[in-house]
Amino acid sequence: MTEREAALAEIAAIAQRHGLTHEEVRRALDARSVEPPVRQGLLGRALGYLGGTFVFAGLCVFVGTFWDEMNSAARIVVTLGSGIVALILSYLAFASPRHEKLSTPLYLMAVVLQPTGLLIAFGELSTGGEPLHAQLAVSAVMLAQCLLSFARLRRATALFFALLFGCTALGTVLELVDAEPEVNGLVVGVTCFLVTVAVQRSKHAGITPFWYFVAAALVQVSWFGIVEDSVFEISFVALPCALVYFSTSLRSRTLLAAGTLGMLVYIGYFTGEHFADSLGWPIALILLGFMMMALGTAAVRIHRRYIKSSP
């Protein structure tokens, strides 16, 4: 018996001993014969992003150079058409193990060029109307596309831009119904915060720091605009405190920083408004400095005890 025949006999004996079928053995052999995905290092990833940047910059320079000489159709094709092509190439790159790293820069180009092209199409083809309607339509279309892309590719980039266009669409709707800017910002901020909390519980939690900061900034600025110079102004203090509390339960350094920063800014505003013209201003500055140091120490302790120790 040759060595090859001995190996085949051993494989047959192992399959029989473990009750493996011919189909299961064949699938296992096919799986091992598939070429493993090619891993690109840091240099390859950097070159991919730089290449995408140069392509996008070259396209922008080309469009800017000949923009005045283009007719409406050419302007739409060169922007919206390029965005659609970039989106298709992004899908193709994602499906190829060798070119997967190109998928993200191509997708970034697509989500910049497509809404730009849609807005240009509205501007070139419309005969009037409310610009906010065009903004809402573009935001809704891009939101739907990003959600479909996320469902298909499961990439954090698509989810990030879905949040962006979703917040834009919600803000546009509130603006169309004549909501006050402060109320608009508050509703968008709270909605963004709740969606970000849901995203953090998924495997795409890497995009949450940016959106936590956006949500915290919108909520604090909007609420301060609502209660400023009223008897409820002091209620603003509860907002940074709530953000610090949420930072411990959600394990978010961004919320901790946003809450601490919001408290420090309000303390500085309050002391400047009420003590700037009094002899107690130097004392107020000293007290403010001690408050800042105390808040900074508290923030560091909270980070070490409740956030940094998270798994």
C-alpha positions in Angstrom: 0.0 0.0 0.0 1.4 3.4 -1.0 1.6 6.4 1.3 -1.3 8.0 -0.6 -3.5 4.9 -0.2 -2.7 4.7 3.5 -3.7 8.4 4.0 -7.0 7.8 2.2 -7.7 4.7 4.3 -7.0 6.6 7.4 -9.4 9.4 6.3 -12.1 6.8 5.6 -11.6 5.2 9.0 -11.8 8.6 10.8 -15.0 9.5 8.8 -16.6 6.1 9.7 -15.6 6.3 13.3 -17.2 9.8 13.7 -20.2 9.1 11.4 -19.2 11.7 8.8 -21.0 11.6 5.4 -19.4 12.0 2.0 -21.0 15.4 1.7 -19.7 16.7 5.0 -16.1 15.5 4.1 -16.4 17.2 0.7 -17.6 20.5 2.2 -14.8 20.4 4.7 -12.2 19.9 2.0 -13.8 22.7 -0.1 -13.6 25.1 2.8 -9.9 24.4 3.3 -9.2 24.9 -0.3 -10.7 28.5 -0.3 -8.0 31.1 -0.5 -7.7 32.9 2.8 -8.5 36.6 2.7 -5.6 38.9 2.1 -4.8 41.1 5.1 -3.5 44.5 4.4 -1.2 46.2 6.8 -1.3 49.8 8.1 0.6 51.0 5.0 -1.9 49.4 2.6 -4.8 50.9 4.4 -3.2 54.4 4.5 -2.4 54.2 0.8 -6.0 53.2 0.1 -7.4 56.2 1.9 -4.8 58.5 0.3 -5.7 57.2 -3.1 -9.3 57.8 -2.5 -8.5 61.3 -1.3 -6.5 62.1 -4.4 -9.2 60.7 -6.7 -11.9 62.8 -4.9 -9.7 65.9 -5.0 -9.0 65.4 -8.7 -12.7 65.1 -9.4 -13.5 68.2 -7.4 -10.8 70.2 -9.3 -12.0 68.9 -12.6 -15.6 69.8 -11.8 -14.7 73.2 -10.5 -12.6 74.0 -13.6 -15.3 73.2 -16.1 -18.4 73.9 -14.0 -19.4 77.1 -15.8 -19.1 75.4 -19.2 -21.3 72.5 -18.2 -25.0 72.3 -18.9 -27.5 71.0 -16.3 -27.3 67.4 -17.4 -23.5 67.4 -17.3 -23.5 68.8 -13.8 -25.9 66.2 -12.5 -24.0 63.3 -14.2 -20.6 64.4 -13.0 -21.8 64.7 -9.4 -24.7 62.2 -8.9 -23.4 59.9 -11.5 -19.9 59.8 -9.9 -21.5 59.1 -6.5 -23.5 56.2 -7.9 -20.4 54.7 -9.6 -18.4 55.1 -6.3 -21.2 53.3 -4.4 -21.2 50.4 -6.9 -17.4 50.1 -6.8 -17.7 50.2 -3.0 -20.0 47.1 -3.1 -17.7 45.3 -5.5 -14.6 46.1 -3.4 -16.3 44.8 -0.3 -17.1 41.5 -2.1 -13.4 41.1 -3.0 -11.0 40.0 -0.2 -8.1 41.6 -2.1 -9.8 45.0 -2.4 -12.0 45.1 0.7 -10.0 48.0 2.2 -11.0 50.2 -0.7 -14.7 49.8 0.2 -14.7 52.5 2.9 -13.0 55.3 1.0 -15.2 54.6 -2.0 -18.3 54.7 0.2 -17.2 58.0 1.7 -16.9 59.4 -1.8 -20.4 58.1 -2.6 -22.1 59.7 0.5 -20.5 63.0 -0.3 -21.2 63.1 -4.1 -24.7 61.6 -4.1 -26.4 64.2 -1.9 -24.5 66.9 -3.6 -25.7 65.6 -7.0 -29.2 65.3 -5.7 -29.2 68.9 -4.5 -27.8 70.1 -7.8 -30.5 68.2 -9.6 -33.2 69.9 -7.6 -31.5 73.3 -8.2 -31.1 72.7 -12.0 -34.5 71.0 -12.7 -36.9 72.6 -10.2 -39.0 75.7 -11.0 -39.2 77.0 -7.5 -40.5 75.8 -4.2 -39.2 75.5 -0.6 -35.5 74.6 -0.4 -36.3 72.7 2.8 -38.4 70.3 0.8 -35.3 69.4 -1.3 -33.2 69.0 1.8 -35.8 66.7 3.3 -36.0 64.6 0.2 -32.3 64.3 -0.2 -31.9 63.4 3.5 -34.7 60.8 3.3 -33.2 59.2 0.2 -29.7 59.0 1.7 -31.0 57.7 5.0 -32.8 54.9 3.1 -29.7 54.1 1.1 -27.5 54.0 4.1 -29.9 51.7 6.0 -30.0 49.4 3.0 -26.2 49.4 2.7 -25.9 48.6 6.4 -28.4 45.8 6.1 -26.4 44.4 3.1 -22.8 45.1 4.3 -23.1 45.4 8.0 -20.4 48.2 8.0 -20.2 50.8 10.7 -19.6 53.5 8.0 -23.1 53.0 6.6 -24.6 53.2 10.1 -22.6 56.4 10.9 -24.0 58.2 7.9 -27.5 56.8 8.5 -27.4 58.6 11.8 -26.2 61.8 10.1 -28.9 61.8 7.5 -31.5 60.7 10.0 -30.7 63.6 12.3 -30.7 66.0 9.3 -34.1 64.7 8.1 -35.6 65.0 11.6 -34.3 68.5 12.0 -35.6 69.5 8.6 -39.1 68.2 9.4 -39.2 70.1 12.7 -38.0 73.2 10.8 -40.8 72.8 8.3 -43.4 72.7 11.0 -42.0 76.0 12.4 -40.5 74.5 15.6 -38.3 76.9 17.6 -34.6 76.3 16.9 -34.0 75.4 20.6 -36.8 72.8 20.5 -35.5 71.5 17.2 -32.1 71.0 18.7 -33.4 69.4 21.9 -35.6 66.9 20.0 -32.8 66.0 17.6 -30.2 65.7 20.4 -32.4 63.5 22.6 -33.3 61.3 19.6 -29.6 61.0 18.6 -28.7 60.1 22.1 -31.3 57.3 22.4 -30.3 55.9 19.0 -26.6 56.0 20.0 -27.3 54.1 23.2 -28.9 51.4 21.1 -25.9 51.4 18.7 -23.5 51.0 21.6 -25.1 47.7 22.5 -24.1 46.3 19.1 -20.8 45.4 17.6 -20.6 48.9 16.0 -20.0 50.7 19.2 -16.9 52.4 17.8 -18.9 55.1 16.1 -20.7 56.1 19.4 -18.2 58.6 20.9 -18.7 61.1 18.1 -22.5 60.9 18.3 -22.5 61.0 22.1 -20.7 64.3 21.9 -23.0 65.7 19.2 -26.1 64.6 21.2 -24.7 66.0 24.5 -23.8 69.3 22.9 -27.2 69.7 21.1 -29.1 68.9 24.3 -27.1 71.2 26.5 -27.0 74.2 24.1 -30.7 73.8 23.2 -31.9 73.5 26.8 -29.8 76.5 27.9 -31.4 78.5 25.1 -34.8 77.6 26.4 -34.3 78.4 30.1 -31.8 81.3 29.7 -32.8 84.4 31.8 -35.8 82.6 33.3 -36.6 81.2 36.7 -35.8 77.8 35.4 -32.2 78.6 34.4 -30.8 76.8 37.4 -32.3 73.6 36.1 -29.5 73.5 33.5 -27.2 72.3 36.2 -29.1 69.0 36.3 -28.3 68.3 32.7 -24.5 68.0 33.0 -25.0 66.0 36.2 -27.3 63.6 34.3 -24.7 63.3 31.5 -22.0 62.4 34.1 -24.4 59.8 35.6 -25.0 58.3 32.1 -21.3 58.2 31.5 -20.9 55.8 34.3 -23.8 53.5 33.3 -23.0 53.6 29.6 -19.2 53.5 30.1 -18.7 56.5 27.9 -15.7 58.8 28.3 -17.3 61.2 25.8 -20.4 61.8 27.9 -18.2 62.3 31.0 -16.1 65.0 29.1 -19.3 66.6 27.7 -21.0 66.8 31.1 -17.9 68.1 32.8 -17.3 70.7 30.1 -21.0 71.8 30.2 -20.9 72.3 33.9 -17.6 74.3 33.8 -19.0 76.5 31.0 -22.2 77.2 32.9 -20.3 78.0 36.1 -18.1 80.4 34.2 -21.2 82.0 32.6 -23.1 82.3 35.9 -20.2 83.9 37.8 -19.6 86.3 34.9 -23.2 87.4 34.8 -23.7 87.8 38.5 -20.3 88.7 40.0 -18.4 90.5 37.2 -19.3 94.0 38.4 -18.8 93.4 42.1 -15.9 93.5 44.5 -16.4 89.8 45.0 -15.3 89.0 41.4 -11.7 88.1 42.3 -13.1 85.8 45.1 -15.5 84.4 42.6 -12.7 83.6 40.2 -10.8 81.8 43.0 -13.9 79.9 43.9 -14.4 79.0 40.3 -10.9 77.8 40.0 -11.3 75.5 43.0 -14.6 74.3 41.5 -12.9 73.5 38.3 -10.2 71.6 40.0 -12.7 69.7 42.1 -14.8 68.8 39.1 -11.7 67.7 37.2 -10.6 65.5 40.1 -14.1 64.1 40.4 -14.1 63.4 36.6 -10.8 61.6 36.8 -12.1 59.5 39.7 -15.3 58.6 37.9 -13.3 57.6 34.8 -10.9 55.4 36.8 -13.6 53.7 38.9 -16.6 53.3 36.6 -15.4 53.7 33.0 -11.8 52.6 32.6 -12.4 49.5 34.6 -15.1 48.4 32.1 -14.3 45.2 30.1 
